[in-house]
Amino acid sequence: MVLHPAGKVREAGQDVTFCCKASGTPAPQKYYWYHNGTLLEGKAQRSSGRLALRGLAPGQAGTYHCKASSEAGAIRSAPAQLTVLAQGQQSCRAEPEPSLVELPSECPQDAGGSRYYNVGRCPASPCPGGPAEPSGCGPEAGRCCGVRRMELRQVPCAGSLLPVKVVAECGCGPCAQPRVLVQGRVTAADTGEPLRFGHIFLGGRKVGFTGYQGSFTIEVPPDTQRLVARFVDGQQRLVDAVKVLPFDRRGGAVYHEVKMLRKKEPVELDGGRSNAIPLGEAGGREPVGELVLPAGAFVRPSGEVFNGTVKASVTFVDPRDMATASAASSDLSFADADGEIVPLRTYGMFAVDFREGDSGAALQAGPVQVRMDAGQVWMPEHLQKMKLWSLNPESGLWEEEGVLRPAGGGRRKKREERTFLVGNLEIRERRLFNLDVPEERRCFVKVRAYSNEKFNPYEQLEGVVVSLVNLEPQPGFPSNPRAWGRFDSVVTGANGACLPAFCDGRRPDAYTALVTATLGGEELEAVASSPRLNPSAVGVAQPYLGKLGYRRSDHEDAALKKTAFQINVAKPDPDNADESNGPVYSYRSLRECEEAPVGANHLRFYRVEVDRYEYNVVPFRESDVTSWTGDYLAWWPNPQEFRACFIKVRLEGPQEYMVRSRNAGGSHPRTRGRLYGLRDSRSVRDPLLAGTSGACVEFKCGGMLFDQSLVDRTLVSIVPQGSCRRTAINGLLRDYLSRHPPLADNNHTGAFSMLAPLDPLGHNYGIYTVTDQNPRLAKEIAIGRCFAGTSDGFSREMRAAEGTAVTFSCQERPPGRESFFQRLLSAPAEA
């Protein structure tokens, strides 16, 4: 499906058009349209990928999808939501929704000492389109609910006034068109070696290369529902990786770590004789099966039989090895007879590479035989469903090659008592194959991510990549009970994420799942399960929690990471009220899962709280690019490009200290002296130098403001908490600032001020700058470089003596935080 219908909002009486388009061989000839899952009758609805509805009535609201078919099969589109409003009904209320931001610690706002302030937000919901539109199949700019007016408020704070902009009115306007990006890094699964200058394909089209460190950025084409990328090693050392990469439709970049398997060393075969290659014998395990190549099976692309020496490499992805899950290709899905994309459960996949021994030219093979040991299949019903599949590298879907049927015993004496499943295939253009069964026992698991372990509903994180690996049902493979069968990844939105998983209603432990979460490459932490399980922290009430058997990865070994949890995917009992509220939902209850209120049962991840605090005068949620508002005081001046700047501070004293940056307009006439925001960061002790710590503090980069007309050199003031005095400034930084007047006054010995550089200076100056399309990722990379004191790497080892911009000497007993922050908040702009 190359074009999916898009969601629309219309008023009653207006017209609407939905469009879809499929490609295939042979080309699809018939299209069928469905409303809320029911086939729409009429010749017009079956002849093309265009559905026109005239004079809409409220009853026509709901979901619409199309199905395209040909002799080769069928494929369904993703559903599109049609909202039909009554005449005069508003889809965008002028009154903003509540949205809380945390004020600095010295700013309590009520008798209870709460520091949260309501700044309001406008839901990014679509507004009705025009009464008429062209064909309806082209791109539709659309109108969306957004900020129409903001007001500046002054919040009392420690004897001073803290400015904050709040949303005063919402209204319909042009929808934001942010760039949708996927970023990441490609490495070898065994060594971590980066894929340098590897080829990247979307469908059959090459779109670029990976960088020297394996990094990549892909701009997601418009209307993409399923992003399938293929990574190819030009040196042919690694197996091609076909990945289905989740992305954030609202814009910004989502970060992925892509693993590639190393090709198995080739063995030399005599093409004129029969040969057998075992599948999955690594690590001393009994092979899952074998690939049998009869004499004369190898042929050149021209069809000529090749009987010479063949170099054969067969790389097996063994689900009995948990380490292979992250390196497996695709997302183990296929299109069934109705065109619905449904999951497979794998028993192993293998990549083949046959080449002539002398010339190295690629060879084809066929027909060849695949023999699978039936003793490796622990679920009896799977014996009747096992099939051979090949991967379509353009769609990322597996397509059936043949059925595996029971046969007699093995050829070798030690296997005479074994039963084998046998199938045939030909190896032509496609080189990646699978031993899979369709699995109908499916559910969804609700997961949310939070900015800290307080789990406040308004502090959920969006843009987090949550991954779920389905583990082998009990009792599992005899050699490894922790085998995997499938994996899925989903990106969290404003209401969390719903991950597909295999489940069972009769045996709670029939299927288990291992779940992890990352944000910009940073692993989030799961809720602890030992020494005592706390249902209110996990997010699931008893007794259902006990049935799920929740266990964090460090449950039995405290030395393990705390970044994953494992559950039994126990399908909810429809007759049990305790299991009707999540976190596991039946497969037909996806919408219920997606729209579940935050108070419903769910599983949780959170960012480990570090001693960092951020305050923006113009509120912005870094996990939601659409929350950006064009304003002169916006911390991020451009929603398509995020530039993060950090300054490294060295502190000589007996303890760790909080360090704050105050960021105000410095040279722009519209912002001079006006606050952009505050950043706090606690210093970290240097492991090599006693009595020394260092802090990496974010400041607002100098540069263009949102109107892109004039630059502003932000006036940055760095003040450590406590009785500290400035003792040294990096010589290179001091020289640079002196060559780029005007200079900021540094007449206060307990602070350092500068007009922010417009150039990216680098670690020799103690200034660290990173530009990226993802604000969180830009900051993580910059912090990593600052902590390491070098220009690359994500190291978190603080070396306070290296790459610092300014040094302070601090006394043992600092004054209270209130006097420190009051002094900084009330300081005039030129201080």
C-alpha positions in Angstrom: 0.0 0.0 0.0 1.8 3.1 -1.2 -1.0 5.7 -0.4 -3.2 5.4 2.7 -6.4 7.4 3.3 -5.9 10.4 5.6 -8.1 11.3 8.5 -10.6 14.2 7.8 -12.9 16.5 9.8 -16.0 17.9 8.1 -19.2 19.7 9.0 -22.5 18.0 8.2 -23.5 18.6 4.6 -19.9 19.0 3.3 -18.2 16.6 1.0 -15.1 14.4 1.6 -12.8 12.2 -0.5 -10.6 9.4 0.6 -7.9 8.0 -1.6 -5.6 4.9 -1.5 -3.2 3.3 -3.9 -1.5 -0.1 -4.0 1.3 -1.5 -6.1 2.3 -5.1 -6.9 2.9 -7.6 -9.6 0.5 -8.1 -11.2 -0.9 -4.6 -10.6 -4.0 -4.5 -8.3 -7.2 -4.2 -10.3 -9.9 -4.0 -7.6 -10.4 -1.8 -4.6 -12.9 -2.3 -1.8 -13.9 0.4 0.7 -15.0 -0.3 4.3 -16.8 1.8 6.9 -16.3 0.7 10.5 -15.2 -2.7 9.1 -18.3 -3.1 6.9 -17.9 -3.4 3.1 -19.5 -0.5 1.3 -21.8 -1.7 -1.6 -21.9 -0.2 -5.0 -19.9 -0.4 -8.2 -18.2 3.0 -7.5 -16.8 1.7 -4.3 -15.1 -1.3 -6.0 -13.6 0.3 -9.1 -10.9 2.6 -7.9 -8.8 3.8 -5.0 -11.0 6.9 -4.6 -14.1 7.1 -2.4 -16.2 10.3 -2.6 -18.9 11.0 -0.1 -21.4 13.9 -0.8 -23.6 15.7 1.7 -22.2 14.1 4.8 -24.6 13.0 7.6 -23.5 12.4 11.2 -24.0 8.7 10.8 -21.2 8.5 8.2 -18.6 9.4 10.9 -16.2 6.6 11.8 -13.2 4.8 10.3 -12.7 4.1 6.6 -10.1 1.8 5.0 -9.6 0.3 1.6 -8.5 -3.1 0.4 -6.7 -3.6 -2.9 -6.6 -7.1 -4.5 -5.1 -8.9 -7.5 -4.4 -12.5 -8.4 -1.3 -12.4 -6.2 -3.2 -11.5 -3.0 -4.6 -8.5 -1.1 -3.4 -5.7 1.1 -5.3 -3.4 3.5 -4.7 0.3 4.1 -4.4 1.8 7.5 -7.8 3.2 8.8 -8.6 6.9 8.5 -10.9 8.6 11.0 -13.8 10.8 9.7 -15.3 13.2 12.2 -18.6 14.8 11.2 -19.5 17.9 13.2 -22.9 19.4 13.5 -23.3 22.8 11.7 -21.7 25.5 13.9 -20.1 22.9 16.3 -16.6 23.9 17.3 -13.8 21.3 17.0 -11.3 23.7 18.6 -12.4 25.4 21.8 -11.1 28.9 22.5 -10.4 28.0 26.1 -7.1 26.2 26.4 -6.7 22.8 28.2 -4.8 22.7 31.4 -1.0 22.1 31.1 1.3 22.3 34.1 5.0 23.3 34.1 7.3 23.1 37.1 8.6 26.5 38.4 12.0 26.9 40.1 12.3 25.4 43.6 12.1 28.9 45.3 8.7 29.6 43.7 5.9 27.9 45.8 2.5 28.9 44.3 0.0 27.8 46.9 -0.4 27.0 50.6 0.7 23.4 49.9 4.0 24.6 48.4 3.2 23.3 44.9 5.5 24.7 42.3 3.4 23.7 39.3 1.8 26.5 37.2 -0.9 26.1 34.6 0.3 27.6 31.3 -2.4 26.0 29.1 -2.2 24.1 25.8 -4.2 23.8 22.6 -4.9 20.2 21.5 -3.4 19.5 18.1 -6.8 18.3 16.8 -7.8 18.8 13.1 -10.3 21.5 12.2 -12.9 21.1 9.4 -11.7 21.5 5.9 -13.2 23.7 3.3 -16.6 22.9 1.8 -15.1 22.0 -1.5 -11.7 20.5 -2.5 -10.1 19.3 -5.7 -9.8 15.6 -6.5 -9.1 15.0 -2.8 -6.1 12.7 -3.6 -3.4 15.3 -3.5 -1.7 16.6 -0.3 -4.2 18.5 1.9 -2.6 21.3 3.9 -5.5 21.2 6.4 -6.3 23.3 9.4 -5.5 22.4 13.0 -6.2 23.7 16.5 -3.4 25.8 17.8 -2.3 28.8 19.8 -4.0 32.0 18.7 -2.9 34.3 21.5 -0.5 34.2 24.5 -0.2 36.4 27.5 2.8 37.3 29.6 2.3 36.7 33.4 4.6 37.7 36.3 4.8 35.0 38.9 6.0 36.0 42.4 9.2 34.1 43.2 11.6 34.6 46.1 10.9 38.3 46.4 11.1 38.9 42.6 8.9 38.3 39.6 9.4 35.4 37.2 8.0 35.9 33.7 6.0 33.1 32.1 3.9 33.1 28.9 0.6 31.3 29.0 -1.9 30.3 26.3 -4.8 32.7 26.5 -6.8 31.5 23.4 -6.9 28.7 21.0 -8.2 28.7 17.4 -8.0 27.0 14.0 -5.1 27.8 11.7 -2.8 26.2 9.2 -1.5 22.8 10.5 2.2 22.8 11.3 4.3 20.8 8.8 7.3 19.6 10.8 9.8 17.3 9.2 9.5 13.7 10.3 12.9 12.1 10.8 14.4 8.8 11.8 17.9 8.9 13.1 20.2 6.3 14.6 23.4 4.3 14.4 24.2 1.1 12.6 26.7 -1.3 14.2 27.7 -4.9 14.0 25.8 -7.0 16.6 28.9 -8.9 17.7 31.6 -6.3 18.0 29.8 -2.9 18.0 31.9 -1.9 15.0 30.0 0.9 13.1 28.7 0.3 9.6 30.8 2.9 7.8 29.4 4.3 4.6 26.8 1.6 4.3 24.0 1.9 1.7 20.5 2.9 2.8 17.5 2.0 0.8 13.8 2.9 1.1 11.9 0.4 -1.0 14.1 -0.1 -4.0 15.5 3.5 -3.9 18.8 4.4 -2.5 18.5 7.4 -0.2 21.9 7.8 1.3 24.8 6.4 3.3 25.7 5.9 6.9 28.4 8.1 8.3 31.9 7.2 9.5 30.5 6.3 13.0 27.5 4.4 11.5 25.1 7.3 12.0 22.2 8.0 9.7 19.2 10.3 9.2 16.2 9.4 7.1 13.5 11.9 6.2 10.2 10.0 6.3 8.3 10.5 3.0 4.8 12.1 3.4 1.8 9.7 4.0 4.2 6.9 5.1 2.5 4.4 7.5 5.2 1.8 7.6 8.8 2.9 7.2 10.9 0.0 5.8 14.7 0.7 5.5 17.3 -1.7 4.2 21.0 -1.2 5.3 23.6 -2.8 3.1 27.3 -3.4 3.9 29.3 -2.5 0.8 32.1 -4.8 1.9 29.7 -7.7 2.2 30.9 -8.6 5.7 27.5 -8.1 7.3 24.1 -9.5 6.4 21.7 -7.0 4.9 19.4 -5.6 7.6 15.8 -4.8 6.7 14.2 -2.8 9.5 10.7 -1.5 10.1 11.5 1.7 12.0 8.8 3.4 14.1 8.6 7.2 13.8 6.8 10.1 15.3 4.1 11.5 12.9 4.0 14.8 14.7 7.5 15.7 13.7 11.0 15.6 15.1 13.4 12.7 15.1 13.2 9.3 16.7 16.5 7.5 17.5 17.1 3.8 16.7 20.1 1.5 17.3 20.3 -0.8 14.3 22.2 -4.1 14.7 23.6 -6.1 11.8 24.6 -9.8 11.9 28.1 -10.8 10.7 28.0 -13.2 7.8 29.1 -16.7 8.6 32.5 -17.6 7.1 31.8 -19.4 3.8 32.5 -23.1 3.3 33.6 -24.6 0.1 31.2 -27.0 -1.6 31.4 -29.2 -4.7 28.5 -28.0 -6.9 28.4 -31.4 -8.6 27.6 -33.3 -5.4 24.8 -33.2 -2.9 25.5 -31.0 0.2 23.8 -30.3 3.5 24.4 -27.2 5.7 23.2 -27.3 9.3 21.0 -24.5 10.6 21.5 -23.3 14.2 24.3 -25.5 15.4 26.3 -22.7 17.0 27.1 -22.7 20.7 26.9 -26.5 20.9 23.2 -26.6 20.3 21.4 -29.2 18.4 20.6 -27.8 14.9 17.1 -26.6 14.3 17.3 -28.1 10.8 19.4 -28.2 7.7 19.5 -26.9 4.2 19.9 -29.8 1.7 21.4 -28.9 -1.7 21.1 -31.7 -4.3 23.8 -32.2 -7.0 23.4 -29.6 -9.8 21.4 -27.2 -7.6 23.6 -24.2 -8.2 22.9 -22.2 -11.3 24.2 -18.9 -12.8 21.7 -16.1 -13.3 21.6 -17.1 -17.0 20.2 -20.5 -16.0 23.4 -22.4 -16.7 24.2 -25.2 -14.1 27.4 -24.6 -12.2 29.2 -27.7 -10.9 32.4 -26.1 -9.8 33.6 -25.0 -6.4 31.0 -23.0 -4.5 31.7 -20.7 -1.5 28.5 -20.9 0.6 27.7 -18.7 3.5 24.5 -19.5 5.5 23.9 -17.2 8.5 21.2 -18.5 10.9 19.3 -16.2 13.2 18.6 -18.5 16.1 15.7 -17.5 18.4 17.2 -19.8 21.1 19.8 -17.0 21.5 18.3 -13.9 23.0 21.2 -11.8 21.7 20.0 -12.3 18.1 16.6 -10.6 18.6 17.8 -7.1 18.1 19.7 -8.1 14.9 16.8 -9.9 13.2 15.3 -8.4 10.1 11.8 -7.0 9.6 9.1 -7.1 12.2 7.9 -10.6 11.4 4.6 -9.7 9.7 2.8 -10.9 6.6 -0.4 -9.9 4.7 -3.1 -12.6 5.0 -5.8 -13.4 2.5 -7.9 -10.4 3.6 -4.9 -8.1 3.2 -4.5 -7.5 6.9 -0.9 -7.3 8.2 -0.7 -10.0 10.9 2.2 -11.4 13.0 4.4 -14.4 12.6 6.1 -16.4 15.3 9.6 -17.5 14.2 11.6 -20.7 14.8 14.6 -19.3 13.0 15.6 -17.3 9.9 18.6 -17.7 7.6 20.4 -15.6 5.0 22.2 -17.3 2.2 25.1 -16.2 0.0 26.3 -18.5 -2.8 29.3 -17.5 -5.0 31.6 -19.0 -7.5 34.8 -20.1 -5.9 37.1 -18.4 -8.5 35.3 -15.3 -9.8 33.1 -14.6 -6.7 30.1 -14.1 -9.0 26.7 -14.6 -7.2 24.9 -17.9 -7.8 21.3 -19.0 -7.5 20.1 -22.4 -6.3 17.0 -24.5 -6.6 15.1 -26.4 -6.0 16.6 -27.0 -2.6 15.2 -28.7 0.5 14.7 -27.3 4.0 14.5 -29.9 6.8 13.4 -28.8 10.3 13.6 -31.0 13.4 10.0 -31.4 14.6 11.4 -32.0 18.1 12.2 -28.3 18.4 8.5 -27.4 18.1 7.0 -27.5 21.6 3.5 -26.3 20.6 1.8 -29.2 18.8 -0.6 -27.0 16.9 2.4 -25.3 15.3 3.5 -28.5 13.6 0.5 -28.2 11.2 1.1 -24.5 10.5 4.8 -24.3 9.9 5.7 -22.6 6.6 8.7 -21.4 4.7 8.8 -17.6 4.0 11.0 -15.2 2.1 11.4 -11.5 2.9 10.2 -8.8 0.5 12.9 -6.2 1.1 10.8 -3.3 -0.2 7.6 -3.9 1.8 9.3 -5.5 4.8 6.7 -8.3 4.7 7.3 -12.0 4.6 5.7 -13.9 1.7 5.0 -17.6 1.7 7.4 -19.9 -0.2 5.9 -23.2 0.8 4.6 -25.5 3.5 6.7 -27.7 5.8 5.2 -31.1 6.0 6.1 -34.1 8.2 8.6 -36.6 6.6 10.6 -39.6 7.7 13.7 -39.9 9.8 17.0 -38.1 9.1 19.6 -39.3 6.7 22.3 -39.9 9.4 22.2 -42.7 11.8 22.0 -40.6 14.9 18.9 -38.9 13.7 17.0 -42.0 12.5 14.5 -41.7 15.4 13.7 -38.1 14.6 10.8 -36.6 12.7 11.5 -33.8 10.2 9.3 -31.2 8.6 10.4 -30.8 5.0 9.8 -28.0 2.5 11.2 -26.9 -0.9 12.2 -23.5 -2.2 14.3 -21.8 -4.9 16.9 -19.2 -4.0 16.8 -16.4 -6.7 16.8 -12.7 -5.9 15.6 -13.1 -2.4 18.2 -14.3 0.1 16.5 -14.1 3.5 14.2 -17.0 4.6 12.1 -17.9 7.6 10.7 -20.9 9.5 7.5 -19.4 10.8 3.9 -20.0 11.9 1.1 -17.4 11.9 0.0 -16.8 15.5 -3.6 -15.9 16.2 -3.4 -15.5 20.0 -2.7 -11.8 20.1 -3.1 -8.9 22.6 -1.9 -5.4 23.2 0.1 -4.2 26.2 -0.3 -0.6 27.5 3.0 1.1 28.4 3.6 4.7 29.5 6.9 6.6 30.0 7.4 9.4 32.6 10.0 12.1 33.1 10.6 10.9 36.7 9.4 8.3 39.2 6.7 10.5 40.6 4.5 9.3 37.6 2.5 12.5 37.4 0.1 12.2 34.4 1.2 15.6 33.1 4.8 14.5 33.0 4.5 11.7 30.5 7.3 11.5 27.8 6.4 11.3 24.2 8.7 10.0 21.4 10.0 7.1 23.5 10.8 3.9 21.6 9.3 1.1 23.5 10.3 -2.4 22.4 8.7 -5.8 23.3 10.3 -9.2 22.6 7.9 -12.1 22.8 9.6 -14.9 24.7 9.2 -18.7 24.0 6.3 -20.3 25.8 7.0 -22.6 28.6 8.7 -25.1 28.8 10.8 -23.6 26.0 13.6 -25.0 23.9 15.4 -27.7 25.9 18.8 -25.8 25.7 17.5 -22.3 26.5 14.1 -21.6 28.0 14.5 -17.9 27.2 14.1 -18.2 23.5 12.3 -15.4 21.6 9.6 -15.7 18.9 8.8 -12.1 17.8 9.7 -8.5 18.5 7.8 -5.1 18.1 8.6 -1.4 18.7 6.2 1.5 19.1 6.7 5.2 19.8 4.9 6.7 22.7 2.4 9.5 22.1 0.5 11.8 24.5 -1.4 8.8 25.8 1.4 6.2 26.0 1.8 3.3 23.6 0.1 -0.1 22.9 2.5 -2.9 21.9 1.3 -6.0 20.1 2.2 -9.3 21.9 1.3 -13.0 21.8 -0.9 -14.0 24.7 -3.0 -16.9 26.0 -6.3 -17.0 27.9 -5.9 -20.5 29.4 -2.3 -20.4 30.6 -1.0 -17.1 32.0 2.6 -18.1 31.5 2.2 -19.5 28.0 3.7 -16.4 26.6 6.0 -13.9 28.3 7.4 -10.6 27.1 10.6 -8.6 27.7 10.0 -4.8 27.4 12.6 -2.0 27.2 12.3 1.8 26.4 14.8 4.3 25.0 14.6 8.1 24.4 17.2 9.5 22.1 19.4 6.5 22.7 19.1 6.9 26.5 17.7 3.8 28.3 14.8 4.5 30.6 14.4 2.6 33.9 11.6 0.2 34.8 9.8 0.1 38.2 11.5 -2.1 40.7 10.0 -5.6 41.6 12.3 -6.3 44.6 12.7 -6.4 47.5 9.0 -5.7 47.6 6.5 -5.3 44.7 4.5 -2.1 44.9 1.4 -2.3 42.7 0.8 1.5 42.9 4.3 2.1 41.6 4.2 -0.6 38.9 0.8 0.9 37.7 -1.2 -2.4 37.9 -3.6 -3.3 40.6 -3.7 -6.7 42.3 -4.7 -9.5 41.7 -4.0 -9.0 38.0 -0.5 -7.9 38.7 0.2 -11.2 40.4 -1.1 -13.1 37.4 1.2 -11.1 35.1 4.2 -12.0 37.2 6.0 -8.6 36.8 9.8 -8.8 37.3 12.4 -6.2 36.6 15.6 -7.4 34.9 17.5 -7.0 38.2 15.0 -9.0 40.2 17.4 -11.8 41.1 20.7 -10.1 40.4 21.3 -6.6 41.5 24.3 -6.2 39.2 22.1 -6.3 36.1 20.6 -3.3 34.4 17.3 -1.9 35.6 16.1 -1.0 32.2 13.8 -3.9 31.3 10.9 -5.8 32.8 9.3 -9.2 32.0 5.7 -10.2 32.3 3.4 -13.1 31.5 1.1 -11.9 28.7 -2.0 -13.2 30.4 -5.0 -12.5 28.2 -7.7 -10.7 30.2 -10.7 -12.8 31.3 -13.8 -11.0 30.0 -15.8 -12.3 33.0 -13.3 -10.9 35.5 -13.8 -7.2 36.3 -10.3 -6.9 37.8 -8.9 -7.6 34.3 -11.1 -5.3 32.3 -9.0 -2.2 32.9 -5.7 -3.0 31.3 -2.7 -3.2 31.0 -3.3 -6.2 28.6 -6.1 -5.8 26.1 -7.5 -8.3 23.6 -6.5 -7.9 20.0 -9.8 -6.5 18.9 -9.6 -3.8 21.7 -6.8 -1.7 20.2 -8.8 1.5 20.3 -9.8 0.9 23.9 -6.1 0.5 24.7 -5.1 3.6 22.8 -7.8 5.8 24.4 -7.5 4.3 27.9 -7.4 7.1 30.6 -4.2 7.6 32.5 -5.8 6.1 35.6 -6.3 2.7 33.9 -3.8 0.0 34.6 -0.6 0.4 32.6 3.1 -0.5 32.9 5.7 2.2 33.4 9.2 3.4 32.5 10.8 6.6 33.8 13.9 8.7 33.3 16.3 8.5 36.2 16.1 11.9 37.9 19.4 13.7 37.7 20.0 17.0 39.4 19.0 19.1 36.4 16.2 21.5 36.1 14.9 23.5 33.1 12.6 26.5 32.9 11.4 28.1 29.7 9.5 31.4 29.7 7.7 30.1 26.6 6.6 26.6 27.5 7.8 23.8 25.2 7.6 20.0 25.5 10.8 18.6 24.0 9.0 15.3 23.3 6.4 17.0 21.2 7.7 19.2 18.4 4.1 20.4 17.6 4.0 22.2 21.0 6.5 24.8 19.7 5.2 28.4 19.6 6.8 31.1 17.5 7.9 33.8 20.0 10.9 36.0 20.4 11.4 34.6 23.9 11.3 30.9 22.7 14.3 28.9 23.9 14.3 26.9 20.7 14.0 29.4 17.8 13.4 26.8 15.0 11.2 23.7 15.3 13.1 22.0 12.5 16.6 22.4 13.9 17.6 22.2 17.6 20.9 23.6 18.7 22.0 22.7 22.2 24.9 24.6 23.9 26.7 23.7 27.1 29.4 25.3 29.2 31.6 23.3 31.5 32.3 24.7 34.9 35.0 23.4 37.4 34.4 23.8 41.1 37.1 23.4 43.7 35.4 22.6 47.1 34.6 19.7 49.4 31.2 18.8 48.0 29.0 18.9 44.9 27.2 22.2 44.0 24.2 23.3 42.0 25.1 25.6 39.1 22.6 27.8 37.4 22.6 29.6 34.0 20.4 32.6 33.6 19.7 33.3 29.9 18.4 36.7 28.7 18.4 38.6 25.5 21.8 40.3 24.9 21.9 42.0 21.6 18.5 41.7 19.9 16.4 44.9 20.3 13.2 42.9 20.9 14.7 40.7 23.7 17.5 42.7 25.3 17.4 42.1 29.0 14.3 39.8 28.8 14.5 36.3 30.3 14.5 33.2 28.0 14.9 30.6 30.7 16.9 29.1 33.5 19.0 25.9 33.7 20.2 24.2 36.9 22.7 21.3 37.0 24.5 19.7 40.0 28.2 19.1 39.7 29.8 15.6 39.6 32.9 14.7 41.5 36.1 14.2 39.5 37.2 10.5 40.1 40.9 11.5 39.9 41.1 14.9 41.7 40.1 15.2 45.3 38.1 18.3 46.2 37.2 18.9 42.6 33.9 18.6 40.8 32.5 19.7 37.4 29.1 20.7 36.0 27.9 20.8 32.4 25.3 23.5 32.3 23.0 24.2 29.3 22.7 27.8 28.0 20.7 29.3 25.2 22.8 29.3 22.1 23.4 32.6 20.4 22.0 33.0 16.9 18.9 33.8 14.9 15.6 34.1 16.8 12.3 32.7 15.5 11.8 35.4 12.9 15.2 34.6 11.3 15.9 38.3 10.8 18.4 39.3 13.4 20.9 37.3 15.6 20.9 37.6 19.4 24.0 36.9 21.4 22.4 35.6 24.5 23.5 37.2 27.8 24.5 34.1 29.9 25.2 34.3 33.6 26.7 31.3 35.3 26.4 31.3 39.1 27.2 28.3 41.4 25.3 27.8 44.6 27.2 28.6 47.7 30.1 30.9 48.8 32.1 30.6 45.6 34.4 33.0 43.8 35.6 32.9 40.2 39.3 32.1 40.0 40.0 31.3 36.3 38.6 31.7 32.8 39.7 29.5 29.9 42.3 31.5 28.1 41.0 30.6 24.6 37.5 31.6 25.6 38.6 34.8 27.1 40.6 35.7 23.9 37.6 34.8 21.7 35.2 37.0 23.7 37.7 39.9 23.7 37.9 39.7 19.9 34.1 39.8 19.6 32.8 42.8 21.5 30.8 44.0 23.3 31.9 42.2 26.5 29.7 41.3 29.4 30.7 42.8 32.7 32.2 40.3 35.1 32.4 42.6 38.1 30.7 40.0 40.4 33.4 37.6 41.6 30.8 34.9 42.4 29.6 34.7 38.8 30.7 34.5 35.2 28.9 36.3 32.4 29.3 36.3 28.6 27.5 37.2 25.5 27.1 33.8 23.9 29.4 32.9 21.0 27.8 32.7 17.6 30.4 30.1 16.5 30.6 26.5 17.6 33.8 26.7 19.6 34.6 23.2 20.8 36.0 21.6 23.9 39.2 23.6 24.0 37.1 26.6 24.9 34.9 24.7 27.4 31.9 25.2 25.1 30.0 22.3 23.6 27.5 22.7 20.8 25.4 20.1 18.9 22.8 20.6 16.2 20.1 18.0 15.6 16.5 17.6 14.6 15.7 16.1 18.0 16.0 18.4 21.0 16.6 15.6 23.5 19.2 13.9 21.3 21.0 17.1 20.7 21.3 17.7 24.4 22.3 14.1 25.2 25.2 14.2 22.7 26.3 17.7 23.9 26.2 16.5 27.6 28.2 13.4 26.7 30.9 15.4 25.0 31.0 17.9 27.9 31.3 15.2 30.5 34.1 13.4 28.7 35.9 16.6 28.0 36.3 15.6 24.4 34.7 16.4 21.1 33.0 13.0 20.6 31.5 10.1 22.5 28.7 9.6 25.0 30.9 8.9 28.0 29.4 9.9 31.4 32.8 9.9 33.2 33.2 13.5 34.4 36.8 14.7 34.2 36.4 18.1 35.8 40.0 19.2 35.0 39.5 18.8 31.2 37.8 21.2 28.8 36.4 23.7 31.3 35.4 27.2 30.6 35.5 28.8 34.0 36.7 27.7 37.5 35.3 28.6 40.9 36.7 28.1 44.4 33.9 27.3 46.9 33.8 27.3 50.7 32.5 24.4 52.7 29.3 25.9 54.0 27.2 27.4 51.2 24.3 29.7 51.9 20.7 28.5 51.5 19.3 27.9 48.1 16.8 30.7 48.5 19.4 33.5 48.8 21.3 32.1 45.9 18.4 31.9 43.6 16.9 35.2 44.8 20.2 36.9 44.0 20.2 35.5 40.4 16.5 36.0 39.7 16.5 39.6 40.8 19.8 40.5 39.2 19.6 43.2 36.5 20.3 42.0 32.9 23.7 43.6 32.9 24.9 42.0 36.1 
